Amino acid sequence: MDKKLQNNVAIVTGAAKGIGLAIAERLARDGARLVLADLDEGGLKEASSHLNKEFGAEVASHAGDLSHQSTAEKTINAVPKMRAQAYGRIINLGADSVRNGLWDHAAYNAAKGGVHGLTTGMAREFARDGITVNTVAPCAVNTPQMVAITKSNPALAAKFVSVIPMGRPAEMEEVASMVSYLASAEASFVTGQVISVNGGSTML
Ligand SMILES: NC(=O)c1ccc[n+]([C@@H]2O[C@H](COP(=O)([O-])OP(=O)(O)OC[C@H]3O[C@@H](n4cnc5c(N)ncnc54)[C@H](O)[C@@H]3O)[C@@H](O)[C@H]2O)c1
């Protein structure tokens, strides 16, 4: 695989498991040095040693609650550095359910709509600083949690999949692949976008 992020540092939040871990794996394969952040200290240790062993990645990690401003400022405060070097890529995780109004997702969609709005606001703010800001918005993803729901409540899992024309959830790697592209230098003119990775669940 092309080591297109060889000279980059990537901060990945929520990296102890699920989609965050899959993103960290993909960016490690792309050659990035990693800074991982998560609430789950044990999970973070496991993820760090896995990424180092499997991909030879250089990994630093910070355990803490990123909803606390002081923790976020200590661990993931990269924008001033990005501005100073006139280069940066910010990729948020939103949700395709904001667009199709999935069942039982009203509160979740309200929060994710905020992420989408933050994306357009920040993209405009930093557009002249060489910093792009985008959101990847997945439909249901085949995380360990989704696998568990498919076993414990197949009807519910089928309901969420029923809105996806391709008839299956996204694989975590398919979400990570879009993050990898947006994190690369070649995505230089893509900013302020909410890009769905959704098997056609919403179109346009
Ligand atoms: N799983 C899906 O089907 C799906 C679909 C659309 C969007 N998403 C979005 O993708 C992202 C990842 O989803 P996932 O299913 O992999 O999640 P997950 O619950 O499996 O993992 C989330 C990780 O974030 C960490 N975390 C949670 N709150 C934190 C905090 N305050 N500070 C630091 N770390 C914290 C958790 O410890 C965990 O390791 C989320 O933003 C989710 O909303 C997921």
The ligand as an SDF file (V2000), in Angstrom:
LIG
                    3D

 44 48  0  0  0  0  0  0  0  0999 V2000
  -21.5380    2.1160   14.3200 N   0  0  0  0  0  0  0  0  0  0  0  0
  -22.3170    2.6590   13.3920 C   0  0  0  0  0  0  0  0  0  0  0  0
  -23.1300    1.9720   12.7400 O   0  0  0  0  0  0  0  0  0  0  0  0
  -22.2090    4.1320   13.0960 C   0  0  0  0  0  0  0  0  0  0  0  0
  -22.9990    4.6840   12.0750 C   0  0  0  0  0  0  0  0  0  0  0  0
  -22.8800    6.0590   11.8040 C   0  0  0  0  0  0  0  0  0  0  0  0
  -22.0030    6.8330   12.5340 C   0  0  0  0  0  0  0  0  0  0  0  0
  -21.2500    6.2590   13.5340 N   0  0  0  0  0  0  0  0  0  0  0  0
  -20.3380    7.1280   14.2870 C   0  0  0  0  0  0  0  0  0  0  0  0
  -19.0000    6.6550   14.1680 O   0  0  0  0  0  0  0  0  0  0  0  0
  -18.2720    6.8990   15.3910 C   0  0  0  0  0  0  0  0  0  0  0  0
  -17.7000    5.5980   15.9220 C   0  0  0  0  0  0  0  0  0  0  0  0
  -18.7560    4.6610   16.1130 O   0  0  0  0  0  0  0  0  0  0  0  0
  -18.5010    3.2240   16.7760 P   0  0  0  0  0  0  0  0  0  0  0  0
  -19.7540    2.4530   16.5580 O   0  0  0  0  0  0  0  0  0  0  0  0
  -17.2010    2.6860   16.3090 O   0  0  0  0  0  0  0  0  0  0  0  0
  -18.4360    3.6390   18.3210 O   0  0  0  0  0  0  0  0  0  0  0  0
  -17.9580    2.7670   19.5960 P   0  0  0  0  0  0  0  0  0  0  0  0
  -18.9660    3.0200   20.6580 O   0  0  0  0  0  0  0  0  0  0  0  0
  -17.6880    1.3270   19.1990 O   0  0  0  0  0  0  0  0  0  0  0  0
  -16.5660    3.4370   19.9810 O   0  0  0  0  0  0  0  0  0  0  0  0
  -16.5030    4.7290   20.4500 C   0  0  0  0  0  0  0  0  0  0  0  0
  -15.1770    4.9270   21.1700 C   0  0  0  0  0  0  0  0  0  0  0  0
  -15.1410    6.2890   21.6450 O   0  0  0  0  0  0  0  0  0  0  0  0
  -14.7620    6.3140   23.0200 C   0  0  0  0  0  0  0  0  0  0  0  0
  -15.3960    7.4530   23.6660 N   0  0  0  0  0  0  0  0  0  0  0  0
  -16.7270    7.6550   23.8510 C   0  0  0  0  0  0  0  0  0  0  0  0
  -16.9110    8.8280   24.5030 N   0  0  0  0  0  0  0  0  0  0  0  0
  -15.6860    9.3660   24.7110 C   0  0  0  0  0  0  0  0  0  0  0  0
  -15.2360   10.5530   25.3730 C   0  0  0  0  0  0  0  0  0  0  0  0
  -16.0840   11.4210   25.9250 N   0  0  0  0  0  0  0  0  0  0  0  0
  -13.9010   10.7910   25.4260 N   0  0  0  0  0  0  0  0  0  0  0  0
  -13.0200    9.9190   24.8710 C   0  0  0  0  0  0  0  0  0  0  0  0
  -13.4040    8.7730   24.2550 N   0  0  0  0  0  0  0  0  0  0  0  0
  -14.7120    8.4990   24.1820 C   0  0  0  0  0  0  0  0  0  0  0  0
  -15.2590    4.9860   23.5860 C   0  0  0  0  0  0  0  0  0  0  0  0
  -14.5330    4.6090   24.7460 O   0  0  0  0  0  0  0  0  0  0  0  0
  -15.0340    4.0240   22.4050 C   0  0  0  0  0  0  0  0  0  0  0  0
  -13.7510    3.4290   22.4210 O   0  0  0  0  0  0  0  0  0  0  0  0
  -19.2830    7.5490   16.3380 C   0  0  0  0  0  0  0  0  0  0  0  0
  -19.1510    8.9530   16.2350 O   0  0  0  0  0  0  0  0  0  0  0  0
  -20.6310    7.0850   15.7940 C   0  0  0  0  0  0  0  0  0  0  0  0
  -21.6740    7.9590   16.1520 O   0  0  0  0  0  0  0  0  0  0  0  0
  -21.3410    4.9350   13.8190 C   0  0  0  0  0  0  0  0  0  0  0  0
  1  2  1  0
  2  3  2  0
  2  4  1  0
  4  5  1  0
  4 44  2  0
  5  6  2  0
  6  7  1  0
  7  8  2  0
  8  9  1  0
  8 44  1  0
  9 10  1  0
  9 42  1  0
 10 11  1  0
 11 12  1  0
 11 40  1  0
 12 13  1  0
 13 14  1  0
 14 15  2  0
 14 16  1  0
 14 17  1  0
 17 18  1  0
 18 19  2  0
 18 20  1  0
 18 21  1  0
 21 22  1  0
 22 23  1  0
 23 24  1  0
 23 38  1  0
 24 25  1  0
 25 26  1  0
 25 36  1  0
 26 27  1  0
 26 35  1  0
 27 28  2  0
 28 29  1  0
 29 30  1  0
 29 35  2  0
 30 31  1  0
 30 32  2  0
 32 33  1  0
 33 34  2  0
 34 35  1  0
 36 37  1  0
 36 38  1  0
 38 39  1  0
 40 41  1  0
 40 42  1  0
 42 43  1  0
M  CHG  2   8   1  16  -1
M  END
$$$$
